[in-house]
């Protein structure tokens, strides 16, 4: 079957070309919508923008979890995300994030992670981080039957809801591999898809200094950083990453904060524009 150009919305030409390249590489003939965080914010419904502006005008001191109100339309934001946990390293990571007053999005696995570490899931939520879905057993969603892909995602939804009372609105497909069918399943389950622009390839090295260097070299405004809290070298790299980002003028946010005042759209794939 010949490859089709995906239906990409609200992207600049540069972002469209980058997104198209990714989709064609990963999804073959299927098409789906891709947009960058900045374009999502710019295209937010007027009511959402007015609500956000009204909240800012009130001078809110912070959110219920102590995180500051952030408007990424004006602030130099970057989203910090962690895949494949929770793990034995997650509590230390949460200690670091708390100390640095930073919030992140956790794309969690079900099997051997959520099911074995509900206390960490509750703590992630309680401390103001974002709960997100990385499938139950890390199967490549484009390589399995649609009903199995749906089960991979829905089992995590159910597990997180049972533990926290909340249902994730974001998911990250394993290896970033998605297509039209996966997008339709995600839409049905109320999940937006989140890709990334920065990877330290921390699955290849335990060198924390190298992980820090890779992240800082790649990060640009509106970027989404991909890390894994399951690897030994990653969590020790986080203090240096946060300090380096702060020194460069970045505000670290969750994915939903990065998109705000837009709300994550189920089925949509969010991917930052590439430099």
Backbone bond lengths (Angstrom), bond angles and torsions (degrees), N, CA, C in turn:
res aa  C-N    CA-C-N  psi(-1)  N-CA   C-N-CA  omega(-1)  CA-C   N-CA-C  phi
1 X - - - 1.454 - - 1.525 109.67 -
2 X 1.331 120.01 131.96 1.455 121.20 179.79 1.512 110.95 -67.24
3 X 1.310 116.53 149.24 1.460 121.06 179.45 1.521 109.59 -74.27
4 X 1.349 116.15 142.73 1.445 122.11 179.10 1.513 109.84 -112.28
5 X 1.316 116.60 146.74 1.450 120.35 175.44 1.518 107.93 -75.53
6 X 1.331 119.51 129.49 1.455 121.14 -177.72 1.518 111.65 -67.92
7 X 1.318 115.25 158.80 1.455 120.74 175.92 1.508 106.96 -81.75
8 X 1.310 117.57 98.81 1.460 121.39 -176.60 1.518 108.77 -104.82
9 X 1.334 117.24 129.87 1.446 121.14 -175.39 1.514 110.33 -115.82
10 X 1.345 114.55 153.16 1.453 121.91 169.62 1.520 112.43 55.69
11 X 1.297 117.95 36.07 1.451 120.03 177.13 1.510 109.93 -118.74
12 X 1.331 116.12 149.87 1.449 119.68 172.55 1.525 108.16 -72.54
13 X 1.329 117.33 170.92 1.457 120.25 179.83 1.524 110.69 -59.53
14 X 1.335 116.41 -44.25 1.475 119.29 -179.50 1.517 110.58 -63.20
15 X 1.342 115.78 -44.30 1.451 119.21 -179.98 1.511 111.83 -66.80
16 X 1.332 116.62 -36.57 1.450 120.26 179.46 1.511 111.36 -64.09
17 X 1.322 116.48 -42.92 1.460 119.59 179.38 1.518 111.25 -63.84
18 X 1.345 116.52 -41.63 1.466 119.77 179.24 1.516 110.81 -65.33
19 X 1.326 115.75 -45.44 1.460 119.32 -179.26 1.513 111.23 -65.11
20 X 1.336 116.52 -41.06 1.454 120.21 179.81 1.521 110.77 -61.96
21 X 1.338 116.13 -42.67 1.457 120.26 179.25 1.517 110.66 -59.13
22 X 1.349 116.30 -43.96 1.460 119.89 -178.89 1.523 110.36 -63.82
23 X 1.317 116.28 -46.96 1.459 119.51 -175.28 1.519 111.33 -65.44
24 X 1.329 117.06 -41.84 1.447 119.60 -179.75 1.521 111.12 -63.96
25 X 1.326 115.73 -35.41 1.450 119.90 179.98 1.520 111.48 -69.18
26 X 1.331 116.12 -39.99 1.448 119.58 -170.51 1.515 114.55 -94.42
27 X 1.326 118.36 -25.60 1.443 117.79 -166.95 1.516 115.12 -119.48
28 X 1.326 117.58 -0.24 1.456 119.00 177.90 1.508 111.62 65.70
29 X 1.349 116.56 -122.49 1.450 119.74 -170.20 1.518 113.75 -88.40
30 X 1.312 119.68 -17.13 1.453 121.07 -175.44 1.516 111.39 -74.69
31 X 1.325 116.94 149.36 1.456 121.32 -179.53 1.518 110.42 -118.73
32 X 1.337 115.80 155.21 1.452 120.67 178.54 1.523 108.42 -162.54
33 X 1.325 115.60 167.87 1.464 121.31 -175.71 1.519 111.48 -84.76
34 X 1.335 115.53 136.64 1.461 123.08 178.27 1.519 108.11 -130.86
35 X 1.322 116.79 138.26 1.456 119.61 174.36 1.521 110.04 -147.21
36 X 1.316 116.21 156.70 1.459 122.51 178.33 1.528 109.39 -93.07
37 X 1.332 117.82 153.97 1.468 120.23 -179.30 1.530 113.62 -54.14
38 X 1.322 117.18 -43.86 1.470 119.66 -178.94 1.517 111.17 -62.53
39 X 1.334 117.07 -39.19 1.453 120.69 179.23 1.523 111.08 -69.83
40 X 1.327 116.70 -35.69 1.467 119.90 176.48 1.519 110.47 -63.28
41 X 1.332 116.88 -44.12 1.465 120.19 178.82 1.519 111.17 -62.55
42 X 1.328 115.56 -43.17 1.463 119.98 -177.82 1.520 111.82 -64.82
43 X 1.323 116.63 -29.16 1.456 121.23 -176.28 1.526 112.31 -98.79
44 X 1.346 116.96 10.42 1.460 120.08 -179.84 1.521 110.05 -61.43
45 X 1.333 118.08 140.48 1.470 121.08 177.19 1.513 111.04 -54.87
46 X 1.308 116.61 145.14 1.465 121.64 -176.43 1.520 111.65 -55.25
47 X 1.331 117.43 -38.47 1.465 120.31 -179.26 1.518 111.54 -61.30
48 X 1.347 116.12 -39.86 1.459 119.89 179.12 1.523 110.70 -65.82
49 X 1.335 116.70 -41.86 1.458 121.16 179.95 1.512 110.14 -63.46
50 X 1.347 117.42 -43.65 1.453 121.15 -179.41 1.524 110.81 -63.74
51 X 1.329 116.85 -40.69 1.459 120.58 178.72 1.517 111.00 -62.89
52 X 1.339 116.39 -43.78 1.460 120.93 179.25 1.526 110.52 -63.26
53 X 1.332 116.56 -44.40 1.458 120.31 -179.50 1.523 111.26 -64.45
54 X 1.332 116.50 -36.91 1.457 120.27 179.52 1.524 110.67 -64.46
55 X 1.326 115.74 -41.93 1.460 119.41 178.15 1.527 110.93 -62.77
56 X 1.329 116.37 -41.84 1.459 119.50 179.19 1.516 111.29 -64.94
57 X 1.343 116.02 -37.39 1.458 120.68 -177.58 1.519 111.62 -64.93
58 X 1.334 116.68 -27.19 1.460 120.76 179.36 1.519 112.24 -75.09
59 X 1.328 115.58 -10.00 1.456 119.12 177.79 1.503 113.38 68.64
60 X 1.325 116.14 40.64 1.471 119.72 -179.49 1.515 110.47 -56.28
61 X 1.329 115.99 135.28 1.454 120.40 -177.51 1.507 112.80 -76.52
62 X 1.315 116.94 -24.91 1.458 118.82 -179.00 1.497 110.54 168.41
63 X 1.320 114.59 175.03 1.450 120.49 179.09 1.516 109.51 -85.08
64 X 1.339 116.12 174.61 1.457 120.51 -176.86 1.517 112.13 -61.04
65 X 1.337 117.43 -24.71 1.459 120.43 -177.79 1.521 112.11 -93.33
66 X 1.328 116.67 3.71 1.453 119.45 178.13 1.505 114.52 94.26
67 X 1.339 117.77 -4.57 1.449 120.37 178.53 1.513 110.99 -76.06
68 X 1.311 117.25 141.95 1.452 121.40 -178.45 1.521 110.87 -71.78
69 X 1.352 116.23 150.33 1.450 120.83 172.51 1.525 108.19 -66.29
70 X 1.310 116.47 132.26 1.456 121.25 -178.51 1.517 109.15 -128.36
71 X 1.317 116.91 133.39 1.459 121.77 175.02 1.526 107.35 -115.37
72 X 1.320 116.72 103.24 1.458 121.00 -175.01 1.525 112.92 -76.57
73 X 1.331 117.18 -0.06 1.459 119.42 170.17 1.525 110.20 -71.52
74 X 1.322 116.28 -26.12 1.464 120.39 -179.74 1.523 112.45 -116.98
75 X 1.331 117.06 -34.01 1.467 120.37 179.63 1.526 110.54 -77.94
76 X 1.318 115.23 155.14 1.470 122.54 177.58 1.524 107.40 -88.78
77 X 1.330 115.45 88.75 1.470 120.69 -170.33 1.520 113.18 -97.65
78 X 1.325 114.13 155.17 1.457 122.40 171.05 1.523 107.25 -147.25
79 X 1.324 116.57 137.22 1.467 120.51 -179.20 1.526 110.04 -94.90
80 X 1.319 115.35 133.10 1.463 122.57 178.63 1.522 108.19 -104.14
81 X 1.333 116.49 124.38 1.468 120.23 -177.50 1.526 110.66 -130.59
82 X 1.340 114.46 148.72 1.463 121.44 179.14 1.521 108.88 -128.94
83 X 1.318 115.84 130.63 1.457 122.53 -178.88 1.522 112.14 -105.66
84 X 1.332 114.32 154.08 1.472 124.25 161.61 1.519 115.54 78.85
85 X 1.323 119.37 4.86 1.450 121.02 174.51 1.514 110.43 -93.60
86 X 1.328 116.08 -162.07 1.463 127.08 -2.49 1.528 112.16 -72.27
87 X 1.343 113.58 158.14 1.458 120.03 -176.82 1.520 109.29 -139.01
88 X 1.316 115.72 -174.16 1.461 120.31 177.45 1.525 111.97 -65.67
89 X 1.340 117.27 -13.68 1.459 121.35 -179.88 1.533 112.83 -93.23
90 X 1.326 117.97 -8.77 1.455 120.64 -169.33 1.520 113.29 -68.17
91 X 1.318 117.87 -39.07 1.467 118.56 -179.96 1.521 111.62 -62.83
92 X 1.331 117.13 -39.04 1.467 119.73 176.99 1.531 110.15 -65.11
93 X 1.317 116.77 -40.09 1.460 120.41 176.82 1.525 110.66 -61.15
94 X 1.312 116.98 -44.06 1.461 120.05 179.74 1.522 111.61 -64.78
95 X 1.326 117.01 -34.99 1.466 120.14 174.55 1.525 110.78 -60.14
96 X 1.324 115.89 -44.16 1.470 120.78 -179.12 1.527 110.63 -65.00
97 X 1.308 117.00 -46.81 1.465 120.74 -179.60 1.528 111.10 -61.67
98 X 1.329 116.02 -39.36 1.463 119.79 177.96 1.520 111.29 -64.12
99 X 1.340 115.33 -44.43 1.466 120.14 179.99 1.525 111.43 -62.56
100 X 1.328 116.63 -37.81 1.466 121.66 -177.58 1.536 112.52 -89.45
101 X 1.336 116.70 -0.63 1.464 122.25 -179.62 1.534 111.53 55.79
102 X 1.330 114.75 46.02 1.467 121.20 179.84 1.519 109.18 -119.86
103 X 1.326 115.51 149.94 1.454 120.99 178.46 1.517 110.53 -121.96
104 X 1.320 114.87 148.89 1.461 120.47 -174.71 1.528 109.59 -136.75
105 X 1.321 114.94 170.25 1.459 122.04 174.95 1.524 108.28 -110.41
106 X 1.331 116.49 129.55 1.451 122.14 -177.27 1.528 109.97 -108.98
107 X 1.341 115.93 110.40 1.458 122.48 175.76 1.531 107.07 -89.82
108 X 1.309 115.48 100.53 1.460 120.98 -166.88 1.526 113.03 -98.82
109 X 1.330 114.44 145.83 1.454 121.93 172.75 1.524 109.53 -89.97
110 X 1.324 116.05 150.76 1.454 120.09 179.34 1.516 113.29 -84.30
111 X 1.324 115.94 -63.80 1.456 121.51 -175.21 1.527 111.46 -63.18
112 X 1.308 116.21 127.36 1.469 123.87 179.06 1.528 114.09 67.32
113 X 1.319 117.67 6.31 1.463 120.35 -179.68 1.525 110.43 -129.66
114 X 1.335 118.24 -80.28 1.467 119.70 176.97 1.524 110.56 -56.64
115 X 1.320 116.33 -45.42 1.466 119.27 -175.33 1.516 113.02 -66.67
116 X 1.347 117.77 -25.77 1.456 120.92 -178.31 1.523 113.60 -101.33
117 X 1.349 116.80 -13.36 1.462 119.93 -175.82 1.535 111.76 -132.49
118 X 1.321 117.06 57.02 1.471 119.02 179.72 1.525 113.21 -63.02
119 X 1.334 117.75 -29.46 1.465 120.21 179.80 1.518 110.49 -63.69
120 X 1.323 117.01 -39.91 1.457 120.51 178.26 1.532 110.85 -67.50
121 X 1.323 116.78 -37.55 1.465 120.13 177.39 1.526 109.78 -61.81
122 X 1.318 116.58 -44.69 1.466 120.29 178.50 1.523 111.18 -62.90
123 X 1.331 116.84 -39.33 1.460 119.31 -179.37 1.526 111.12 -68.45
124 X 1.327 117.43 -40.98 1.466 120.98 176.54 1.521 109.84 -53.33
125 X 1.316 115.38 -46.94 1.462 120.66 -179.62 1.523 111.49 -68.30
126 X 1.316 117.55 -45.96 1.458 121.99 -175.41 1.521 112.51 -62.56
127 X 1.332 116.98 -29.71 1.459 120.27 -177.11 1.526 112.82 -95.03
128 X 1.339 116.16 14.58 1.457 119.96 169.71 1.498 116.34 86.96
129 X 1.320 118.09 12.02 1.455 120.81 176.61 1.532 109.29 -86.04
130 X 1.310 115.44 169.38 1.454 120.21 -175.04 1.523 111.06 -100.68
131 X 1.335 115.63 127.89 1.448 122.58 178.23 1.524 109.63 -85.90
132 X 1.330 117.54 128.42 1.455 120.88 -178.16 1.529 110.17 -142.83
133 X 1.307 115.81 168.56 1.463 124.62 -166.73 1.537 110.44 -108.56
134 X 1.340 116.46 129.79 1.461 121.10 176.23 1.535 110.73 -125.28
135 X 1.314 116.26 24.61 1.464 126.43 -179.44 1.531 111.17 80.96
136 X 1.325 114.95 166.78 1.456 120.44 -178.58 1.524 111.93 -76.81
137 X 1.328 118.20 -45.70 1.468 119.51 -173.40 1.526 113.36 -132.17
138 X 1.334 117.14 21.76 1.466 123.08 173.91 1.530 112.79 61.59
139 X 1.305 117.29 32.20 1.461 119.30 172.62 1.524 109.43 -75.24
140 X 1.338 115.79 147.37 1.462 120.38 177.53 1.526 107.97 -74.07
141 X 1.304 116.83 114.58 1.455 121.22 -169.50 1.519 113.41 -66.00
142 X 1.330 116.77 -27.31 1.462 120.31 -179.91 1.521 112.74 -78.86
143 X 1.337 116.65 -7.70 1.461 120.39 -176.06 1.527 112.78 -109.94
144 X 1.323 117.25 4.19 1.460 120.30 179.96 1.527 109.16 -122.30
145 X 1.322 116.03 167.78 1.453 120.51 -179.16 1.522 110.81 -66.31
146 X 1.332 117.93 148.34 1.463 121.01 -178.36 1.526 113.72 -53.33
147 X 1.321 117.56 -40.83 1.460 119.56 -179.11 1.532 111.27 -66.75
148 X 1.325 116.25 -31.67 1.461 119.88 177.44 1.522 110.29 -73.94
149 X 1.335 116.71 -39.18 1.460 120.82 176.79 1.527 110.64 -61.67
150 X 1.315 115.38 -41.92 1.466 119.64 178.13 1.520 110.55 -62.36
151 X 1.308 116.86 -40.16 1.462 120.85 179.51 1.534 110.80 -66.57
152 X 1.326 117.11 -39.02 1.471 121.45 177.90 1.530 111.11 -56.99
153 X 1.306 116.75 -39.09 1.460 121.36 -178.72 1.520 112.22 -84.05
154 X 1.314 117.55 -43.17 1.462 120.43 -174.92 1.530 112.08 -67.67
155 X 1.320 117.76 -30.65 1.471 119.67 178.90 1.536 110.79 -64.82
156 X 1.327 116.47 -37.25 1.464 119.29 176.88 1.529 110.06 -68.71
157 X 1.322 116.89 -42.86 1.464 120.22 177.45 1.526 110.87 -53.67
158 X 1.315 115.17 -47.94 1.462 120.58 -178.03 1.526 111.91 -65.85
159 X 1.337 116.43 -41.25 1.469 120.38 -177.78 1.526 111.00 -65.97
160 X 1.330 116.89 -44.21 1.466 120.68 -179.79 1.522 110.46 -66.27
161 X 1.321 116.73 -41.28 1.471 120.46 178.35 1.529 111.18 -62.50
162 X 1.318 116.14 -39.38 1.464 119.96 -179.91 1.524 111.48 -65.67
163 X 1.337 116.95 -36.30 1.464 121.19 -177.09 1.526 112.31 -80.71
164 X 1.333 116.93 -41.09 1.465 121.06 -170.97 1.528 114.71 -114.11
165 X 1.315 116.61 -15.69 1.457 119.22 -173.86 1.512 113.02 81.86
166 X 1.330 117.20 3.05 1.460 122.61 -179.41 1.525 110.14 -118.12
167 X 1.321 115.47 149.96 1.458 120.85 179.14 1.523 109.16 -114.57
168 X 1.336 118.90 125.16 1.467 120.69 179.77 1.525 112.66 -56.68
169 X 1.315 115.26 148.26 1.465 121.87 175.53 1.526 111.74 -113.63
170 X 1.335 116.02 -2.46 1.458 121.43 -178.89 1.522 109.75 -124.35
171 X 1.326 116.05 147.42 1.464 120.92 172.81 1.517 109.47 -141.94
172 X 1.321 114.59 152.71 1.463 120.64 173.61 1.521 108.19 -122.07
173 X 1.331 117.89 118.48 1.459 119.63 179.45 1.527 110.73 -69.27
174 X 1.325 118.63 135.74 1.469 120.39 177.78 1.525 111.55 -51.55
175 X 1.336 114.67 133.41 1.470 123.66 -177.13 1.522 112.35 62.68
176 X 1.318 117.68 10.72 1.458 120.76 -179.16 1.507 113.62 70.64
177 X 1.322 116.66 17.35 1.460 119.95 -173.46 1.531 110.69 -92.42
178 X 1.306 114.20 116.21 1.447 120.70 -177.75 1.512 109.90 -141.99
179 X 1.320 116.27 166.75 1.453 121.28 176.80 1.525 108.60 -157.85
180 X 1.321 116.98 -170.19 1.448 120.31 -176.82 1.516 113.50 -62.08
181 X 1.334 117.25 -39.66 1.457 120.67 179.36 1.523 111.71 -65.68
182 X 1.319 116.23 -43.70 1.463 120.27 178.23 1.528 110.05 -63.30
183 X 1.322 116.40 -38.71 1.458 120.16 178.41 1.520 111.47 -63.49
184 X 1.317 117.05 -39.94 1.463 120.79 178.44 1.528 111.23 -66.03
185 X 1.322 116.26 -41.20 1.469 120.34 177.15 1.525 110.09 -63.48
186 X 1.314 116.11 -43.50 1.465 120.91 179.07 1.528 110.46 -60.84
187 X 1.309 115.98 -43.34 1.465 120.39 178.59 1.522 111.03 -60.47
188 X 1.321 116.10 -43.76 1.468 121.25 179.97 1.520 111.69 -61.47
189 X 1.334 116.64 -34.75 1.461 121.81 -177.68 1.531 112.76 -90.98
190 X 1.339 117.36 1.08 1.459 120.71 179.19 1.513 113.97 76.60
191 X 1.330 116.76 29.47 1.459 121.87 -176.03 1.525 112.19 -114.13
192 X 1.320 116.20 128.34 1.460 121.62 168.10 1.519 108.26 -87.90
193 X 1.338 116.57 149.36 1.463 121.25 -178.95 1.535 109.46 -98.06
194 X 1.320 116.10 137.64 1.461 120.90 -177.16 1.523 109.51 -123.92
195 X 1.326 115.78 117.34 1.465 121.50 175.63 1.527 107.62 -99.09
196 X 1.307 120.13 -153.26 1.458 120.41 -173.28 1.516 110.54 -154.95
197 X 1.331 115.08 168.78 1.460 121.32 176.78 1.524 112.22 -125.59
198 X 1.329 116.96 -13.57 1.471 121.93 -176.99 1.522 109.09 -128.61
199 X 1.312 116.95 125.08 1.459 120.44 172.90 1.522 109.90 -135.28
200 X 1.331 114.94 132.75 1.466 120.30 177.47 1.516 111.19 -89.36
201 X 1.329 117.05 -2.66 1.466 121.61 -174.14 1.525 110.22 48.85
202 X 1.345 113.95 47.88 1.460 119.40 -177.05 1.522 112.91 -69.87
203 X 1.320 116.24 -8.14 1.465 120.35 173.78 1.527 111.74 -77.10
204 X 1.341 116.70 -7.79 1.463 121.20 -179.06 1.520 113.14 -105.29
205 X 1.330 117.77 -11.74 1.458 120.07 -174.36 1.522 111.20 -150.27
206 X 1.327 116.00 149.02 1.461 122.09 171.58 1.521 111.28 -105.26
207 X 1.324 117.10 11.72 1.461 123.01 -179.90 1.535 108.70 -79.56
208 X 1.325 116.68 100.71 1.465 120.93 -175.85 1.526 112.22 -62.93
209 X 1.319 116.55 -36.47 1.470 119.52 179.18 1.524 110.58 -64.39
210 X 1.323 116.99 -39.29 1.456 120.94 178.64 1.525 110.79 -67.87
211 X 1.323 116.81 -40.22 1.462 120.73 177.57 1.526 110.01 -60.38
212 X 1.325 116.73 -45.87 1.465 121.37 178.11 1.519 110.75 -59.83
213 X 1.310 116.78 -46.44 1.464 122.06 -178.66 1.533 111.03 -60.31
214 X 1.311 116.65 -44.99 1.469 120.11 -178.44 1.521 111.33 -63.19
215 X 1.326 116.50 -42.39 1.467 119.62 -179.45 1.526 110.68 -64.09
216 X 1.311 116.91 -48.55 1.459 120.17 -176.29 1.523 111.92 -66.63
217 X 1.311 117.37 -33.32 1.464 120.35 179.36 1.528 112.08 -69.45
218 X 1.305 117.59 -31.11 1.464 121.00 -174.41 1.526 114.36 -93.37
219 X 1.328 116.92 -21.22 1.460 119.80 -169.89 1.518 112.53 -72.02
220 X 1.331 114.63 132.70 1.459 123.07 171.96 1.520 108.17 -133.85
221 X 1.306 115.85 168.64 1.460 120.47 -178.88 1.535 110.58 -54.17
222 X 1.325 116.28 140.10 1.460 124.53 179.68 1.528 112.61 69.40
223 X 1.321 116.83 15.06 1.453 119.94 178.36 1.521 111.91 -74.05
224 X 1.325 115.25 160.34 1.455 122.42 173.26 1.526 107.18 -123.14
225 X 1.315 115.79 116.56 1.462 122.58 -175.15 1.525 109.54 -91.58
226 X 1.322 115.74 128.90 1.463 122.12 177.81 1.525 110.07 -104.46
227 X 1.341 115.92 119.06 1.454 123.05 173.09 1.524 108.55 -133.79
228 X 1.336 116.03 170.88 1.470 121.45 -179.96 1.524 108.41 -130.34
229 X 1.329 116.62 122.76 1.462 118.39 -179.93 1.519 112.51 -84.13
230 X 1.327 117.53 12.58 1.468 121.30 178.19 1.530 112.48 -94.92
231 X 1.333 117.12 -12.13 1.466 119.96 -175.73 1.531 111.63 -99.98
232 X 1.319 116.04 146.21 1.467 121.71 -172.13 1.518 113.97 -62.69
233 X 1.323 117.41 -34.97 1.458 119.31 -175.31 1.513 114.88 -84.62
234 X 1.323 117.86 -9.61 1.461 119.82 -170.66 1.520 113.52 -78.74
235 X 1.320 117.02 -54.52 1.465 119.25 -176.85 1.527 111.90 -59.41
236 X 1.342 120.26 -41.65 1.471 119.09 176.23 1.531 113.28 -62.03
237 X 1.327 117.67 -19.59 1.465 120.79 178.86 1.520 112.59 -81.56
238 X 1.315 117.46 -19.19 1.467 120.80 -171.50 1.530 113.62 -62.55
239 X 1.352 120.85 -43.09 1.472 118.36 178.27 1.525 112.89 -57.16
240 X 1.324 117.15 -42.72 1.461 120.15 178.73 1.514 112.31 -67.15
241 X 1.337 116.63 -36.48 1.464 120.54 177.47 1.525 110.03 -63.59
242 X 1.326 116.78 -47.51 1.461 120.29 -178.62 1.522 112.16 -64.37
243 X 1.318 116.13 -42.55 1.469 119.16 178.63 1.523 110.88 -65.05
244 X 1.349 116.77 -41.00 1.451 120.44 179.08 1.515 112.49 -65.14
245 X 1.317 116.50 -40.23 1.470 120.11 178.51 1.528 110.57 -65.62
246 X 1.321 116.25 -43.54 1.466 120.14 179.50 1.524 110.61 -61.71
247 X 1.320 116.52 -41.86 1.462 120.93 179.61 1.519 111.57 -61.71
248 X 1.323 116.41 -30.90 1.467 121.87 179.63 1.525 112.73 -88.32
249 X 1.315 116.17 4.57 1.459 120.44 174.63 1.509 116.32 89.23
250 X 1.336 117.26 13.57 1.465 120.19 -178.60 1.529 111.48 -87.58
251 X 1.327 114.73 148.11 1.454 122.63 169.40 1.523 107.20 -107.06
252 X 1.321 116.93 123.82 1.463 121.82 -178.02 1.524 109.16 -86.72
253 X 1.323 116.58 127.61 1.461 122.07 -174.93 1.529 110.76 -135.32
254 X 1.321 115.27 172.93 1.458 120.93 170.82 1.528 108.82 -81.77
255 X 1.313 116.93 169.44 1.463 120.09 178.69 1.521 111.09 -63.11
256 X 1.319 117.92 -43.29 1.463 119.58 -179.69 1.521 111.68 -64.24
257 X 1.333 117.75 -36.09 1.466 120.17 174.82 1.524 110.41 -64.36
258 X 1.315 117.02 -38.50 1.459 120.87 -179.91 1.525 110.82 -62.36
259 X 1.314 117.07 -37.17 1.463 121.42 -178.01 1.523 113.16 -81.11
260 X 1.310 118.20 -24.95 1.461 122.91 -173.80 1.540 111.70 -60.07
261 X 1.346 117.17 139.76 1.463 128.81 17.64 1.529 114.98 -85.35
262 X 1.319 117.76 -0.02 1.463 118.98 172.70 1.522 109.33 -69.16
263 X 1.311 116.11 151.71 1.454 121.69 174.84 1.521 108.96 -105.29
264 X 1.335 118.05 142.09 1.470 119.89 179.04 1.527 110.76 -53.58
265 X 1.307 116.27 129.39 1.462 121.76 -177.13 1.522 109.85 -97.58
266 X 1.315 118.82 118.79 1.465 121.07 -179.18 1.518 112.18 -53.10
267 X 1.328 115.83 132.50 1.447 122.10 -179.66 1.508 114.34 90.81
268 X 1.324 117.47 -28.81 1.464 121.54 179.39 1.520 110.24 -65.65
269 X 1.332 116.95 145.02 1.468 121.99 172.53 1.524 108.04 -104.47
270 X 1.321 116.53 122.92 1.466 122.06 179.36 1.525 108.85 -101.55
271 X 1.314 114.59 125.34 1.468 120.27 179.21 1.515 108.96 -146.29
272 X 1.350 117.96 126.00 1.455 120.24 178.93 1.524 112.17 -61.77
273 X 1.312 115.73 151.46 1.455 119.87 173.46 1.520 109.25 -65.12
274 X 1.304 115.86 146.66 1.463 121.67 -179.83 1.532 109.11 -91.91
275 X 1.341 117.57 146.97 1.467 120.40 179.23 1.512 111.25 -64.61
